[in-house]
Amino acid sequence: MVKRLLLVNGPNLNLLGTREPQIYGHETLDDAVALAERVAAEEHVEIRAVQSNHEGVLIDAIHEARVDCAGIVINPGGLTHTSVVLRDALTGVGLPVVEVHVSNVHAREKFRHRSFVSDIATCVIAGAGIQGYEFAVRRLAALVR
């Protein structure tokens, strides 16, 4: 049976490629998801991708992952710095988590330096552009094997 990973993308990530390209680059969310899916196939895992600008939709997807996913790759977007309930959902499902950020959040505004996810994540990848999704999928696939 092929293992499945949930790929969660939070608010505003649907604007990748057009929102502040000097920070986030010109690649789109579709490019990031396609990269994750290609790498997942190489790693013999599947990806179920979800993006929403609504916190509850993301939490519902995380809860559903308990049933059929082996781990979660998450780019929480701005919820990284604000959402205790997102953190609680991630800890509540008991799956390994890899946190990914397109930009280097540590080289940006001070409020972006705090993450409610990092200390519960198995791995944190920041500043690698959408290639961070490749690293995240490879790492999580290795963890769930």
Summary of the structure (lengths in Angstrom):
residues: 145
radius of gyration: 13.8
end to end distance: 11.6
largest distance: 43.8
contacts: 483
relative contact order: 0.22
helix: 51%
strand: 19%
